[in-house]
C-alpha cells in the first residue's frame, strides 16, 4: 500500500466501489452531522442491496434515508434502533430486529462518544469505555454468524481516533476509581486504545475466514462528536496546533492531524472495507487510507495486552466469543 494520503470517499469508490454492488452494509452512529451519515450516502452511490442504518433515534437517520432515496431509489435502507449504552438493547436489535437478515457483508462501527462528563452505561460501565469499546465487542460477536455467512471479503471496521496515540488501557483502574480520578480525554484515549487492540485480536481470529478487520483513524473531522468540548479544551487544542507537534506515549513526535471533511473522514473506512491492496494486512490500524501500524505505541502493539483486554471484555459482556 502506498503512503498515507487524505482522499475523498469518491476517489476510493471510483477505484474499488464495484465490489459493493448488491451487498448488505450495517453502519452505526448514523446522523446528519456524523461521518457515519456521510458514509451511508457515499456507499449508496455504489448500488448496495441494503444499508442498515443504526442510531438511538429514528429522527437522526431519517434525513440520510431521504437523501439516499432521492439519488438512489433502488437501494434499500432500514433504520435499526440501537442504544449502544445498553447491552440489552444491542442483543434485542440483533436477535429480533435483524432476524430476517441472513448475511451482512460489511459492518462499520462508527458510533462513539467523546470526552463526555463522567457517567455510566445502563450496565454500569464508564460511558466512553462502554459505548466506544464494549458495545462494539458485543455487537460484532452477535453479528459474526451473519458476517461469516457473507463469506470471504466481508469486513468489520472499527472506527477509532488519533487519540490512540496517547491512549492506553489502565488495567489496574479501568473505571477511574468510580469516577474519582476521571479525566475525559484520558478516558477517551483508553476507549480508543481498546478499540484498536480489539481489532488486532479479532483480525487474527477471523483471518482464516477471509474476513477483513481494521481499526481506523478517520482524521480530525468536525462532527457532532465534539459537542462535549469545553472552552478550556478548545483553547488547549488551538495552542497545541500552534506548536505543530504532539508526542505519543513512547515519546515519539507526530504531527497534529489537519481538519478534514466528512467525505475524507469516511474514505479510510471505505478503504478498510474494500481496497484489495491491504487485504493481507487484516487487523491493522489504518490512517489516511494506508496501513499505519507504525503510528501505534508499544502498549497497543503488545499482544499480551490484547489477550488481557479480550478476556476482560468477555467477562464484562458476560459472553464468550
C-alpha positions as CSV (number, residue, x, y, z in Angstrom):
1,X,0.0,0.0,0.0
2,X,1.3,3.4,-0.8
3,X,2.0,6.1,1.7
4,X,-0.7,7.9,3.6
5,X,-2.9,10.2,1.6
6,X,-6.0,12.2,2.5
7,X,-8.6,11.4,-0.2
8,X,-12.3,11.9,-0.7
9,X,-14.5,8.9,-0.5
10,X,-15.4,9.3,-4.2
11,X,-11.8,8.5,-5.2
12,X,-11.8,5.1,-3.3
13,X,-15.3,4.3,-4.6
14,X,-14.3,5.1,-8.2
15,X,-11.4,2.6,-7.9
16,X,-12.9,-0.2,-6.0
17,X,-16.6,0.6,-5.4
18,X,-17.9,-2.1,-7.9
19,X,-17.3,-4.7,-5.2
20,X,-20.1,-3.1,-3.1
21,X,-22.9,-3.7,-5.6
22,X,-25.6,-5.9,-4.2
23,X,-24.0,-6.1,-0.7
24,X,-25.5,-5.5,2.7
25,X,-23.8,-3.0,5.0
26,X,-24.6,-2.1,8.6
27,X,-23.4,1.3,9.9
28,X,-23.7,2.5,13.5
29,X,-23.9,6.2,14.6
30,X,-25.8,7.5,11.6
31,X,-26.9,11.1,11.7
32,X,-26.9,14.2,9.6
33,X,-23.8,15.6,11.2
34,X,-21.7,12.3,11.5
35,X,-19.1,10.6,9.4
36,X,-21.5,7.6,9.5
37,X,-24.2,9.6,7.8
38,X,-21.7,10.7,5.1
39,X,-20.5,7.1,4.7
40,X,-24.1,5.9,4.1
41,X,-24.7,8.5,1.4
42,X,-21.3,7.7,-0.3
43,X,-21.9,3.9,-0.2
44,X,-25.4,4.3,-1.6
45,X,-23.8,5.5,-4.8
46,X,-22.1,2.1,-5.3
47,X,-25.5,0.3,-5.5
48,X,-25.5,-1.9,-2.4
49,X,-28.6,-4.1,-1.9
50,X,-29.3,-2.9,1.7
51,X,-28.0,-0.2,4.0
52,X,-28.9,-0.9,7.7
53,X,-28.5,2.5,9.4
54,X,-28.3,2.4,13.2
55,X,-28.8,5.1,15.8
56,X,-30.6,5.7,19.1
57,X,-33.3,7.7,17.4
58,X,-35.0,7.4,14.1
59,X,-35.1,11.2,13.7
60,X,-31.3,11.1,13.3
61,X,-31.4,8.7,10.4
62,X,-34.5,10.0,8.5
63,X,-32.7,12.9,6.7
64,X,-30.0,10.5,5.5
65,X,-32.6,8.0,4.2
66,X,-34.4,10.8,2.4
67,X,-31.2,11.8,0.7
68,X,-30.4,8.3,-0.4
69,X,-34.0,7.8,-1.7
70,X,-33.7,10.9,-3.9
71,X,-30.5,9.8,-5.6
72,X,-30.6,6.0,-5.4
73,X,-34.3,5.0,-5.0
74,X,-33.4,1.3,-5.7
75,X,-31.1,1.0,-2.7
76,X,-33.0,-0.5,0.2
77,X,-32.5,1.3,3.6
78,X,-33.5,0.3,7.0
79,X,-33.4,2.1,10.3
80,X,-32.0,-0.1,13.2
81,X,-32.9,1.3,16.6
82,X,-29.9,0.5,18.9
83,X,-28.7,2.3,22.0
84,X,-25.0,1.4,22.4
85,X,-25.0,2.3,26.1
86,X,-27.3,-0.7,26.8
87,X,-26.1,-4.2,26.1
88,X,-29.6,-5.5,26.3
89,X,-30.7,-3.1,23.5
90,X,-27.8,-4.4,21.3
91,X,-28.9,-8.0,21.9
92,X,-32.5,-7.1,21.1
93,X,-31.5,-5.2,17.9
94,X,-29.5,-8.1,16.5
95,X,-31.6,-11.1,17.6
96,X,-35.1,-9.6,16.9
97,X,-34.8,-6.7,14.5
98,X,-32.2,-8.3,12.3
99,X,-33.6,-11.9,12.5
100,X,-34.6,-11.7,8.8
101,X,-31.2,-10.6,7.6
102,X,-29.1,-13.7,7.0
103,X,-25.9,-12.1,5.8
104,X,-24.1,-8.8,6.3
105,X,-21.1,-8.1,4.1
106,X,-19.7,-5.1,5.9
107,X,-20.1,-3.8,9.4
108,X,-18.8,-0.3,10.1
109,X,-18.8,0.5,13.8
110,X,-18.6,4.3,13.6
111,X,-20.7,5.4,16.6
112,X,-19.0,6.7,19.7
113,X,-18.9,9.4,22.4
114,X,-16.1,11.8,23.0
115,X,-14.9,13.4,26.2
116,X,-18.3,13.4,27.9
117,X,-18.7,14.2,31.6
118,X,-18.3,11.1,33.8
119,X,-21.2,8.8,33.6
120,X,-22.1,5.1,33.4
121,X,-23.9,3.0,30.8
122,X,-27.0,1.1,31.6
123,X,-24.8,-1.9,32.6
124,X,-22.7,0.2,35.0
125,X,-19.6,0.7,32.8
126,X,-17.8,4.1,32.4
127,X,-19.6,5.6,29.5
128,X,-16.7,6.1,27.0
129,X,-15.3,2.6,27.5
130,X,-18.8,1.1,27.5
131,X,-20.1,2.8,24.3
132,X,-16.8,3.0,22.4
133,X,-15.4,-0.5,23.1
134,X,-17.7,-2.9,24.9
135,X,-20.8,-2.1,22.7
136,X,-18.7,-2.9,19.6
137,X,-17.2,-6.0,21.2
138,X,-20.7,-7.4,21.9
139,X,-22.3,-6.2,18.6
140,X,-19.6,-7.8,16.4
141,X,-19.8,-11.1,18.4
142,X,-23.6,-11.2,17.8
143,X,-23.3,-10.3,14.1
144,X,-20.4,-12.8,13.4
145,X,-22.7,-15.6,12.1
146,X,-24.2,-13.1,9.5
147,X,-20.7,-11.8,8.6
148,X,-19.4,-15.3,8.2
149,X,-22.4,-16.2,6.0
150,X,-21.4,-13.3,3.7
151,X,-18.1,-15.2,3.1
152,X,-14.6,-14.0,2.4
153,X,-14.0,-10.3,1.6
154,X,-16.7,-9.3,4.2
155,X,-15.3,-6.8,6.7
156,X,-15.5,-5.4,10.2
157,X,-14.3,-1.8,10.5
158,X,-13.8,-0.3,14.0
159,X,-13.5,3.5,13.9
160,X,-11.1,4.8,16.5
161,X,-9.2,8.1,16.6
162,X,-5.7,9.6,16.5
163,X,-6.3,9.8,20.3
164,X,-5.0,6.2,20.4
165,X,-1.5,7.7,20.2
166,X,-2.0,9.0,23.8
167,X,-4.3,6.2,24.9
168,X,-3.8,3.1,26.9
169,X,-6.0,0.7,28.9
170,X,-5.3,1.2,32.6
171,X,-5.9,-2.4,33.6
172,X,-5.4,-1.5,37.2
173,X,-8.2,1.0,37.2
174,X,-10.3,0.9,34.1
175,X,-13.2,2.7,35.8
176,X,-11.2,5.7,37.2
177,X,-11.9,4.8,40.8
178,X,-15.6,5.0,40.2
179,X,-15.2,8.4,38.6
180,X,-13.0,10.0,41.3
181,X,-9.9,10.1,39.0
182,X,-11.9,10.6,35.8
183,X,-10.4,12.8,33.1
184,X,-12.5,13.0,29.9
185,X,-9.6,12.9,27.4
186,X,-7.7,10.1,29.2
187,X,-11.0,8.0,29.2
188,X,-11.4,8.8,25.5
189,X,-7.9,7.7,24.8
190,X,-8.4,4.5,26.8
191,X,-11.6,3.6,24.9
192,X,-9.8,4.1,21.6
193,X,-6.8,2.0,22.6
194,X,-9.3,-0.7,23.5
195,X,-10.9,-0.4,20.0
196,X,-7.6,-0.8,18.2
197,X,-6.5,-3.8,20.4
198,X,-9.9,-5.4,19.8
199,X,-9.5,-5.1,16.0
200,X,-5.9,-6.5,16.2
201,X,-7.0,-9.7,18.0
202,X,-10.3,-10.1,16.0
203,X,-8.3,-9.7,12.8
204,X,-6.1,-12.7,13.9
205,X,-9.1,-14.8,14.8
206,X,-11.0,-14.2,11.6
207,X,-8.1,-14.3,9.2
208,X,-8.7,-17.9,8.2
209,X,-12.3,-17.0,7.3
210,X,-11.0,-14.3,4.8
211,X,-12.9,-11.6,6.8
212,X,-11.1,-8.3,6.8
213,X,-10.8,-6.4,10.1
214,X,-9.4,-3.0,10.5
215,X,-9.4,-0.2,13.1
216,X,-9.2,3.2,11.5
217,X,-8.4,6.8,12.3
218,X,-10.8,8.9,10.3
219,X,-8.8,12.1,10.9
220,X,-9.9,15.3,12.5
221,X,-13.4,15.7,11.2
222,X,-15.8,18.3,12.7
223,X,-18.9,16.5,13.6
224,X,-21.4,16.1,16.4
225,X,-18.7,14.2,18.3
226,X,-17.1,17.5,19.6
227,X,-20.2,18.6,21.5
228,X,-18.6,18.0,24.9
229,X,-15.5,20.2,24.2
230,X,-15.1,22.8,26.9
231,X,-13.8,26.3,26.1
232,X,-10.6,25.3,28.1
233,X,-10.1,22.2,25.9
234,X,-10.6,24.2,22.7
235,X,-8.0,26.7,23.8
236,X,-5.6,23.9,24.7
237,X,-6.1,22.3,21.2
238,X,-5.5,25.7,19.5
239,X,-2.3,26.1,21.4
240,X,-1.2,22.5,20.6
241,X,-1.9,23.2,16.9
242,X,0.3,26.3,17.0
243,X,3.2,24.2,18.5
244,X,2.8,21.8,15.5
245,X,3.9,18.6,17.2
246,X,2.4,16.2,19.6
247,X,4.1,13.3,21.4
248,X,2.8,9.8,21.9
249,X,3.2,7.5,24.9
250,X,6.6,6.3,23.7
251,X,7.8,9.8,23.4
252,X,7.6,9.7,19.6
253,X,6.7,13.0,17.9
254,X,3.8,13.2,15.4
255,X,2.0,15.9,13.5
256,X,-1.3,17.4,14.6
257,X,-4.0,16.0,12.4
258,X,-5.3,18.5,9.9
259,X,-9.1,19.2,9.8
260,X,-10.7,17.2,7.1
261,X,-14.2,16.9,5.5
262,X,-16.7,14.2,6.3
263,X,-16.1,12.7,2.9
264,X,-12.4,12.5,3.7
265,X,-13.2,11.0,7.1
266,X,-15.4,8.3,5.6
267,X,-12.7,7.4,2.9
268,X,-10.5,5.4,5.2
269,X,-13.5,3.4,6.4
270,X,-14.2,2.5,2.8
271,X,-10.5,1.7,2.2
272,X,-10.7,-0.7,5.1
273,X,-13.9,-2.3,3.6
274,X,-12.8,-2.8,0.0
275,X,-9.3,-1.8,-1.0
276,X,-7.9,-5.2,-2.2
277,X,-4.3,-4.0,-1.8
278,X,-4.4,-4.2,2.0
279,X,-6.3,-7.5,2.3
280,X,-3.2,-9.2,3.8
281,X,-2.9,-6.6,6.5
282,X,-6.1,-7.6,8.3
283,X,-6.1,-6.5,11.9
284,X,-4.1,-3.4,11.0
285,X,-4.7,0.2,12.1
286,X,-5.4,2.5,9.1
287,X,-4.8,6.2,8.8
288,X,-5.2,8.4,5.7
289,X,-6.1,5.3,3.6
290,X,-3.0,3.4,4.4
291,X,-1.8,0.8,6.9
292,X,-0.4,2.8,9.8
293,X,0.7,0.3,12.4
294,X,3.9,2.4,12.9
295,X,1.6,5.1,14.4
296,X,0.9,2.8,17.4
297,X,2.9,2.8,20.6
298,X,4.2,-0.2,22.5
299,X,1.2,-0.6,24.9
300,X,-1.2,-1.1,22.0
301,X,1.2,-3.3,20.0
302,X,1.8,-5.6,23.0
303,X,-0.1,-8.8,22.3
304,X,-0.3,-9.6,26.0
305,X,-2.5,-6.6,26.3
306,X,-4.8,-7.8,23.5
307,X,-5.2,-11.1,25.4
308,X,-5.9,-9.4,28.7
309,X,-8.4,-6.9,27.2
310,X,-10.2,-9.7,25.3
311,X,-10.7,-11.8,28.5
312,X,-11.9,-8.8,30.5
313,X,-14.3,-7.7,27.7
314,X,-15.8,-11.2,27.6
315,X,-16.2,-11.1,31.4
316,X,-17.8,-7.6,31.2
317,X,-20.4,-8.6,28.5
318,X,-21.0,-11.9,30.2
319,X,-20.4,-13.9,26.9
320,X,-17.5,-15.7,25.3
321,X,-16.7,-15.4,21.6
